[in-house]
């Protein structure tokens, strides 16, 4: 299995805290976020790792990983950065944001998934926003489910029926070999044919990964929720950084 860590973006909200380094290199009790991920992957015999880098790429010093540079990191968002390495999305792949820390239980849930396209969903997500001022609940990437089927993925979903559940996409996606083919071919088709607004983004170029996931759902491809039961943290603000430094020992 291939591992792809998306680390091409810059961190505006953490810039004062971490100065001129990418967010994934933020230190949590002496170890960077990405290093924590790499240690977990190594523990699970996952060694085929690629990191997508953008600004300050020279500051990535990890050994035994491959690097792909996203030359257009300033002009697009997460989806575009992931597609900078579409040439290697040709087999079973696990993709991860570079600003999350997750435990072995969550990784095992991802590895156990046997479908074509699966995304990690936390149904007990709201507790993570208690006393979280700088990154409020309205900014969560919500996932609306009914009968274990994903209906919608976007920020700030409010509507839900008694038969529906609301979760949060935590930034991990698993693709089978066939799922990787579906994902890349759909993106390449959109590059040639799509114009204007794209899902919740102003354009395909400015799209997030969640916009692409919704597009696949709308195109009637099966995107399945991988319901996680483990500890994870997102580090997006100075407030998050301080909280994780305090609580990481619990992971």
N, C-alpha and C positions, 0 to 999 in steps of 0.2 A: 504493500500500500504506500502511496505517496502522501506526504504531508506538505501542505502549502500554508505558510503564515503570511498574511497580508500586512505589511509594515511600511507601506510607501507614503502614508499620509503624514502630515505634520500636526502637532498638538497645540492648538491655540489656547485652550483652557488650562493646559498644564505648563505653558511656556515659562511662566515666572518661577515655577517650582523646579523644573528640570532643565531650564536654560536651553542650550543648543543641542539637545539630543532627541532622537525619536522617542515617542511615547513607550514603545515596547522595550526600550532600554532603561526605563525608570527602575530604580533600585527599590526592592522591597526586602528590608532586613538583610541587605548585603548581596542580594541576587536579583537580576533583572527579570521582568515579566517573561520575556522570551526565553531566558535561560531556565526559568521554572518550567515552562512548557517543554523545552528540549529535554530536560531531566526526566520528565514524565514519559515522553515519547521513547527515550532510550530505555527506560525501565521496562517498557512494553515491547522492546525489540523493534521499534519503528525507527529506521535509520535513513530512509530516503526523504530528506527534508529540504525544501526550497523556501527561502525567505524572499519576498518581493520587497525591494527597497526603493526609496526615492531620495528625499533630501538627506544630507549627512550620511550617505551610504558608506563612506569611509569609516564611520564609527562602529560599524558592525564587524566584530572580530571573532565570531563563532567559527569553530573549526568543524570539519566533517559535515558541513551543510553546503548546499548550492545557493547561489544568489542570482536573482534576475532583477535588473534595474528597470523601473517604470519611468521612461523618459518624459512622460506627459503627466506626471503626478499633480502638477499645479492646475491642469485644465480639466481633469475629470475626478470622479469620486471612487468609492470602494470597488464598484463593479468594473470600472475601467482598469483599475490597478490589478485586480484578479485576472482580467483578460490579457494583461501584459505577458502572462505565462500560459496562454491558452494552448501553446504548442506541446506542453507537457501534461495537459489535462486530457489524457488519452487512456487512462486506466483507473483503477479504484483510487479515489482521492478523498482525503479529509482536509477541509480548509478551516482555518482559524483566524479570527481577528488577533492582532498583536497586543491588545490591551485587556485581555482577559486571563484570569488564572482559574483553573478548574482541577478537580481532584480525579483520582483514579476511577471512582465509580462512574463519573460522567464519561470519561474516555472509554471505559468498557461498554457503556450503553451505545456509544457511537460505533465501536468496533463490531458489536454484535448485530447491528442493523444489516438486514439482508436485502432491502429494497433498492431501487435505482437512485432515488433522490430523497434524502432525509435531513431534517434540520432539528437541532436541539431546542427543546421547548421546556421552560420551567413554569409549572402551573402554580407554584407557591412563590411567585415572583414579587408580590406586593410588599412583603416583609423587607425586601432589599431597599425600599425607598423610605422607610421610617427614618425620620430626622435627616434625610438627604436633601439638602437645600439647593446646592449648586447644580444638581442633575435631577430634576423632579420626575415624578411618575409619568407625566405627560410626554416625556422624551423616550420612554421605553418602546422598543420594537415589539409591539403586541402581536399575538397570533390568536385568531378566533377559530375555535374548533367546535365541530358538532359531529357526534358519533365517530370520534377519532379522525375526522377528516378536516383538513385545513380549508377554511373558507376565505380567510383574509389575513394579510400580514402588512401592518403599517403602524405608524406611531399613533398613540392616543385614540385607540378604538374605544368607543363608549357603549355602542349598542350591543346587547346580548340578550338572548332568550333563556328561559330556564333550562332548555335542553343544550345550551351552549356553554363552553368553557373558554376562559380568557387566560392566555399565558404570555410569556416573553421569550422571544428568540434570543439566545445567549451568544450567538456569533460563531457557532460550529455547524458545518455542513458536511454530509457524507454523500459521495457519489460512487455508484458502481461503475464499471467500465461502460456499460450502456448508458447510465445516467450522465457520465462525463460527455459522451457523444451527443446526447440530447441537449445538454447545457450549452456546449460550444457551438453546435450547429444552429441552435435557436438564436444565440447571440450574433453569429455571423449573418444569419438571415435578417435580423433586425438592423444590423449595420448597413445593409444594402437597401432596405425597404422602409425603415421607420423614419418619420419626421415629426417634429413638434414635441409636445409634452409626452413623457413616458411614465405611466403609472403615477406615483406621487412626486416624481422628479420633473424639473423643467424641460429635460431632454434626456435622451439615452446616454449622452456623454456625461451628464451630471447625476446619473443614476446610482443608487445604492444597491447592494446585494439583495436587499429585501424587495426592491422594485422588480428585479429579475425573477425572484421567486414567485411574486404575484403574477408576473407575466406568464410564467410556466403553468401556474394554476389556472389562469384564465384561458390558456391554450389547451387545457384539459390533459396536461401531463400530471401524473400522480406524484405529488410532493407530500411525503409522510412526516408526521411529527415523531420525533424521538423524545419521549417524555423522560426527562432526567430526574434523578434523585440523588443529589450530591451537593457538595459545596462549590460555589464559584463566585468570583468577584470580577467586576468591571472597574477599570481605573480610567476615569475620564476627566476628573477634576482634582484640584489639590485636596478637597474634602475626601474624595474617594481614596486618594493615595495615603492619607493619614489613617483612615479607617482600616485599610487593608494591612498597613504596617502593624496595626494593633491586633488585628484578628487573624492574620495569616497562619499563625500557629494552630488554628482550629481546623485547617483544611487537611 
